[in-house]
Amino acid sequence: MRKKYFLFVFGLALLAGLVLPVFVGRTTTSAKAKAITVKVGVMTMDDEDKAEWKVISKYAKKHGNVTIKYVQFTDYSQPNKALANGNIDLNAFQDYAFLDNWNKENHGNIKAIARTTLNPIRLYTKKGYKSVKELPKGVQIAIPNDAVNESRSLVALQSAGLIKLKKDVAEKTPTDITKNSKKLKIKLVDSSQTARSLGSVDAAFVNNDFVLAAGLKFKSAIYVEPVNKASKKWINVIAAKPNYKKNKAKYAAYKEIIKGYHQKRVKQLIKKYSDNTSMAAWNLKLK
């Protein structure tokens, strides 16, 4: 009786030994996320972008088996078109105001799905002026020629006390200047060229995407746009097509990319490379 019992127990143990590895193997395989590639449109990367996205890529790969493929653009007119046409899955280059304006002008419906950074626009010069107060009468100032950044730059000049603008106009242009005591001459230039124009103008507003590439330093600006409650529209975002939740696998991948962006390490890198002049915006409280 004992011999038969022993053989029975031994048999069960042997059977369990054969079956258990197969069971465990299947569980491990099913738990691993299926590999997926996400194309992200960005402006031409500088050292800051490369450092931040390296951390984000590593996180997305580790936690969601997501490979990020970067598609780099040279001017602001390209990334939304590429997204709308399905050539990329996401883009990360614009603020709320730019996105809203682009949708309006192009009958688009691209959606902001996550916040990234807030980058105050800055005024630079190579003429030796240390502040806007030192700018003499008649100086020429280059500002970006796209509707949003053109208006933003003019509002910044107003906050600096150099001009006054009409109050009842949403998107400001030079024709909306009502007071110009220093007789400033405004020159409209493509956003990607304002830094290069510093050799021929007295000062220029340069968007953050082009500061480091132009050999400028963030802290060398003679004026920085103030940050307050009105700055919400200048918060940069990750954007997607309106049906971005439809593909469950890609939606899951997008969430991993966002989690990767919203890491403490990325926040530290934003501060480091911008000389603490830009800020992580995903949990930013504006006053």
PyMOL commands that set and color helices and strands:
alter all, ss='L'
color gray80, all
select helices_A, chain A and resi 2-31+47-64+79-84+96-106+132-134+147-159+174-176+191-193+196-199+208-214+218-220+229-234+248-261+264-273
alter helices_A, ss='H'
color red, helices_A
select strands_A, chain A and resi 36-43+66-73+90-95+111-118+122-124+140-144+164-165+177-179+185-189+203-206+223-224+235-240+279-280
alter strands_A, ss='S'
color yellow, strands_A
deselect
rebuild
show_as cartoon
